[in-house]
Amino acid sequence: MKWALVIAGISDFQRPAEKLSLTQNGALMATGAIWTRWCLIIKPKNYLLAAVNFFLGCVGVVQVTRIFNYRRTLDGSSKAAVKDLEHEIVDEAKAVAHEAAVVVKKST
């Protein structure tokens, strides 16, 4: 199933960078890195699972780089692009936390 995520990520190479989700691709990048490392630590080592996670991380890195470069061309500098990305991530994290609080409040 994870190979399907890799293939979907590769097919997104054709999408314009402004239509890509930073949080989604950041999650793919982090998941790929974390699970690749884990697959090489556990015993017995699972090289096939490490391979799919490695490629998943690579797809995430490529997409996050494309998003960063696109934002850099809009903002004119790398610092402004990083600030823009930082605000986007913080705003989305706050929205998720608020939604979680609403769900918890409803369930109690």
C-alpha positions as CSV (number, residue, x, y, z in Angstrom):
1,M,0.0,0.0,0.0
2,K,2.8,2.4,0.7
3,W,4.1,2.0,-2.8
4,A,0.8,3.5,-3.9
5,L,1.7,6.6,-1.9
6,V,5.1,6.8,-3.6
7,I,3.5,6.5,-7.0
8,A,0.9,9.1,-6.2
9,G,3.7,11.4,-5.0
10,I,5.6,10.9,-8.2
11,S,2.5,11.7,-10.2
12,D,2.2,15.0,-8.3
13,F,5.6,16.0,-9.8
14,Q,3.5,17.3,-12.7
15,R,1.2,19.4,-10.6
16,P,2.0,23.1,-10.2
17,A,3.8,23.9,-6.9
18,E,1.1,26.3,-5.8
19,K,-1.5,23.4,-5.7
20,L,0.7,21.2,-3.4
21,S,0.0,20.9,0.3
22,L,3.0,21.7,2.5
23,T,1.7,19.8,5.5
24,Q,0.8,16.7,3.5
25,N,4.2,16.6,1.8
26,G,6.0,17.5,5.1
27,A,4.2,14.5,6.7
28,L,5.3,12.2,3.9
29,M,8.9,13.4,4.2
30,A,8.9,13.0,8.0
31,T,7.1,9.6,7.9
32,G,9.6,8.3,5.3
33,A,12.6,9.4,7.3
34,I,11.4,8.1,10.6
35,W,10.2,4.7,9.4
36,T,13.3,4.2,7.2
37,R,15.4,4.6,10.3
38,W,13.1,2.3,12.3
39,C,13.2,-0.4,9.7
40,L,17.0,-0.5,9.9
41,I,17.1,-0.5,13.7
42,I,14.6,-3.4,14.4
43,K,15.7,-7.0,14.3
44,P,15.4,-8.6,11.9
45,K,16.0,-5.6,9.6
46,N,13.2,-5.1,7.1
47,Y,15.0,-3.8,4.0
48,L,11.9,-3.9,1.7
49,L,9.9,-1.7,4.1
50,A,12.9,0.5,4.5
51,A,13.1,0.9,0.7
52,V,9.5,2.0,0.3
53,N,9.8,4.4,3.3
54,F,13.1,5.8,1.8
55,F,11.4,6.6,-1.5
56,L,8.4,8.0,0.3
57,G,10.7,10.4,2.1
58,C,12.5,11.3,-1.1
59,V,9.2,12.2,-2.8
60,G,8.3,14.3,0.2
61,V,11.7,16.1,0.1
62,V,11.3,16.8,-3.6
63,Q,7.8,18.2,-3.2
64,V,8.7,20.4,-0.1
65,T,11.6,21.7,-2.1
66,R,9.3,22.6,-5.0
67,I,6.9,24.4,-2.6
68,F,9.8,26.3,-1.0
69,N,11.2,27.4,-4.3
70,Y,7.8,28.5,-5.5
71,R,7.2,30.5,-2.4
72,R,10.7,32.0,-2.7
73,T,10.0,33.3,-6.1
74,L,6.7,34.9,-4.8
75,D,8.3,36.5,-1.8
76,G,11.6,37.4,-3.3
77,S,13.8,36.0,-0.6
78,S,14.5,32.7,1.2
79,K,13.8,34.3,4.6
80,A,10.4,35.6,3.6
81,A,9.6,32.2,2.1
82,V,10.5,30.4,5.3
83,K,8.5,32.9,7.4
84,D,5.5,32.3,5.1
85,L,5.8,28.5,5.4
86,E,6.2,28.8,9.1
87,H,3.0,30.8,9.5
88,E,1.1,28.4,7.3
89,I,2.2,25.4,9.4
90,V,1.4,27.2,12.7
91,D,-2.0,28.3,11.5
92,E,-2.9,24.7,10.4
93,A,-1.7,23.3,13.7
94,K,-3.9,25.8,15.6
95,A,-6.9,24.8,13.4
96,V,-6.3,21.1,14.1
97,A,-6.0,21.7,17.8
98,H,-9.2,23.8,17.9
99,E,-11.1,21.0,16.0
100,A,-9.7,18.4,18.4
101,A,-10.9,20.6,21.4
102,V,-14.3,20.9,19.9
103,V,-14.6,17.1,19.4
104,V,-13.4,16.4,22.9
105,K,-15.9,19.0,24.3
106,K,-18.8,17.4,22.4
107,S,-17.9,13.9,23.6
108,T,-17.9,14.8,27.3
